Amino acid sequence: MLVGYARTSTFDQVAGVEAQERDLIAAGCEKVFREQVSSVDVAAREKLASALDFLREGDTLVVAKLDRLARSVAHMHDILQRITAKGAALKILNMGIDTNTPTGKLMLNVLGGVAEFEREIMLERQREGIPKARAAGKYKGRAPTAQRRKSEVLALVAEDVGPTEIAKRLGISRASVYNVIRG
């Protein structure tokens, strides 16, 4: 059985998760696990855990892109180990990788390493560029997410919705909800 897993980092990325889901169904996935949660908070990725638990021998976990599944090469290896321990495989659509084959396993390791290297280089350049941009008055940082959603938070507060539920609905932290309420 082909089992799909789709993920985006925030609730705002509805189109992204829907596109992944569409691709997974087009690839023949009979069941798709979908979530909108950051890859950094591994414990919060309940649907990934459910997808891995659901796998049976001979199944293949299918993802649209590698970065939707793992946040690093080490994390990818942990997930792949759980998949192979069940006698299942991993297929990554945009890379054409299928770990049912020895070549697929090799390519996953090589491309995973390259992807992690590229990310580290990008972060290094970003760390170097931000102070220069600040000094030139061109970088002001990103606007706080919760402040952009202030009207939504206050509307839900007016409806007597609790902070935990507001945070869940809007995809922001409870602390951010309290910061908006305090003004």
Phi and psi in degrees as a GROMACS rama.xvg file:
@    title "Ramachandran Plot"
@    xaxis  label "Phi"
@    yaxis  label "Psi"
@TYPE xy
-92.2915  123.644  LEU-2
-116.302  123.426  VAL-3
-96.166  152.404  GLY-4
-136.466  123.188  TYR-5
-122.852  138.911  ALA-6
-149.787  140.139  ARG-7
-125.973  163.105  THR-8
-78.2291  -29.3416  SER-9
-134.863  163.922  THR-10
-68.1412  -20.1072  PHE-11
-71.9771  -17.0794  ASP-12
-94.1495  50.765  GLN-13
-63.7722  -44.9787  VAL-14
-60.2317  -37.3787  ALA-15
-65.0986  -44.6262  GLY-16
-71.463  -33.6013  VAL-17
-67.7487  -38.9106  GLU-18
-64.0818  -42.0408  ALA-19
-61.4517  -45.6638  GLN-20
-60.2702  -42.3771  GLU-21
-59.9153  -45.1742  ARG-22
-64.15  -39.3234  ASP-23
-67.009  -41.7954  LEU-24
-66.2007  -40.9051  ILE-25
-63.3383  -28.7908  ALA-26
-80.2833  -4.67075  ALA-27
103.12  10.3542  GLY-28
-66.0066  130.156  CYS-29
-87.817  -25.8176  GLU-30
-137.183  135.422  LYS-31
-126.52  127.552  VAL-32
-98.2543  130.832  PHE-33
-131.843  135.37  ARG-34
-150.998  159.597  GLU-35
-126.513  90.4969  GLN-36
-153.262  148.789  VAL-37
-63.8406  143.054  SER-38
-71.5841  -18.8929  SER-39
-66.796  -39.7615  VAL-40
-88.4313  80.4653  ASP-41
-58.1917  -38.7622  VAL-42
-63.3889  -27.6988  ALA-43
-82.0605  -6.87905  ALA-44
-84.7027  68.0433  ARG-45
-64.9534  -37.4725  GLU-46
-69.8227  -33.1375  LYS-47
-64.4059  -45.8466  LEU-48
-59.4631  -41.821  ALA-49
-63.9838  -41.5625  SER-50
-62.9193  -44.0108  ALA-51
-65.8464  -38.238  LEU-52
-67.0623  -33.4228  ASP-53
-70.5563  -29.2152  PHE-54
-58.1683  140.587  LEU-55
-123.798  167.227  ARG-56
-55.7359  131.83  GLU-57
91.3419  -11.8028  GLY-58
-75.9548  163.679  ASP-59
-131.523  126.223  THR-60
-83.6579  126.808  LEU-61
-115.751  130.868  VAL-62
-127.01  151.299  VAL-63
-70.8979  -41.2951  ALA-64
-142.031  149.179  LYS-65
-61.5744  -38.7488  LEU-66
-68.2456  -13.8178  ASP-67
-79.0008  -17.0014  ARG-68
-101.188  -52.7317  LEU-69
-125.633  149.821  ALA-70
-97.7448  -10.8141  ARG-71
-158.797  170.568  SER-72
-64.1301  -41.423  VAL-73
-62.3664  -43.2431  ALA-74
-63.9295  -40.9471  HIS-75
-59.9681  -42.7775  MET-76
-65.0774  -39.1543  HIS-77
-60.3535  -46.9022  ASP-78
-64.6872  -45.1514  ILE-79
-61.9928  -36.6417  LEU-80
-63.5438  -42.4536  GLN-81
-63.4549  -38.7994  ARG-82
-67.355  -48.4932  ILE-83
-69.9462  -28.5471  THR-84
-62.6361  -25.5362  ALA-85
-90.5529  -0.974091  LYS-86
78.4967  22.2801  GLY-87
-107.032  178.249  ALA-88
-132.788  172.155  ALA-89
-123.082  136.251  LEU-90
-128.002  130.168  LYS-91
-115.146  111.334  ILE-92
-61.453  -50.4126  LEU-93
-71.2403  -13.8593  ASN-94
-104.356  -10.2816  MET-95
65.856  31.1178  GLY-96
-102.279  134.325  ILE-97
-137.39  116.082  ASP-98
-77.3619  9.16388  THR-99
-70.3917  -14.5952  ASN-100
-117.285  150.928  THR-101
-59.7068  -38.5497  PRO-102
-63.6645  -40.2214  THR-103
-61.2908  -41.0544  GLY-104
-64.1439  -43.9905  LYS-105
-61.994  -48.2935  LEU-106
-62.7206  -37.3055  MET-107
-61.0212  -44.5678  LEU-108
-65.6224  -43.7107  ASN-109
-65.6763  -51.1205  VAL-110
-68.7649  -32.9203  LEU-111
-62.7166  -41.8616  GLY-112
-64.9331  -42.3309  GLY-113
-64.0462  -43.555  VAL-114
-61.5978  -41.9509  ALA-115
-66.636  -39.5883  GLU-116
-61.0489  -46.6948  PHE-117
-60.0232  -41.8157  GLU-118
-63.8188  -42.8784  ARG-119
-63.0536  -41.076  GLU-120
-63.0035  -44.1029  ILE-121
-61.871  -43.4873  MET-122
-65.713  -37.9822  LEU-123
-62.9255  -45.3404  GLU-124
-63.1007  -39.2459  ARG-125
-63.534  -44.3003  GLN-126
-61.9445  -34.2764  ARG-127
-76.3528  -36.2083  GLU-128
-77.8129  -32.0168  GLY-129
-61.5776  -47.8544  ILE-130
-60.6982  -37.2255  PRO-131
-65.1065  -43.4182  LYS-132
-66.4434  -38.2958  ALA-133
-62.3286  -45.3605  ARG-134
-61.0456  -32.9781  ALA-135
-86.333  -0.846212  ALA-136
75.1874  17.3241  GLY-137
-99.066  -13.5629  LYS-138
-116.817  123.455  TYR-139
-118.748  -0.431711  LYS-140
83.3636  172.287  GLY-141
-87.9592  151.963  ARG-142
-69.4869  139.199  ALA-143
-58.3058  131.509  PRO-144
-57.293  -45.8357  THR-145
-63.0119  -38.1515  ALA-146
-66.425  -31.0989  GLN-147
-70.2259  -21.172  ARG-148
-106.68  17.3285  ARG-149
-54.4044  -45.7262  LYS-150
-63.3532  -37.6389  SER-151
-67.2999  -42.3928  GLU-152
-60.95  -48.6919  VAL-153
-65.8013  -34.675  LEU-154
-64.9308  -40.8491  ALA-155
-69.9142  -36.6856  LEU-156
-60.8867  -41.5254  VAL-157
-63.9068  -26.4846  ALA-158
-87.541  9.06215  GLU-159
63.6868  32.5775  ASP-160
-84.8212  134.967  VAL-161
-72.4749  157.586  GLY-162
-56.7608  -39.1139  PRO-163
-63.9919  -43.8984  THR-164
-68.3272  -38.5284  GLU-165
-60.3238  -47.5661  ILE-166
-58.6593  -43.7521  ALA-167
-64.0086  -47.186  LYS-168
-63.2222  -38.8035  ARG-169
-95.6407  -7.32253  LEU-170
70.9978  33.5793  GLY-171
-124.734  170.681  ILE-172
-79.6936  158.158  SER-173
-61.9937  -39.0095  ARG-174
-59.2858  -38.8216  ALA-175
-65.0307  -39.153  SER-176
-60.4517  -47.2375  VAL-177
-62.9954  -37.3876  TYR-178
-62.6228  -40.6728  ASN-179
-67.5155  -43.0098  VAL-180
-61.822  -41.1321  ILE-181
-68.6166  -21.4165  ARG-182
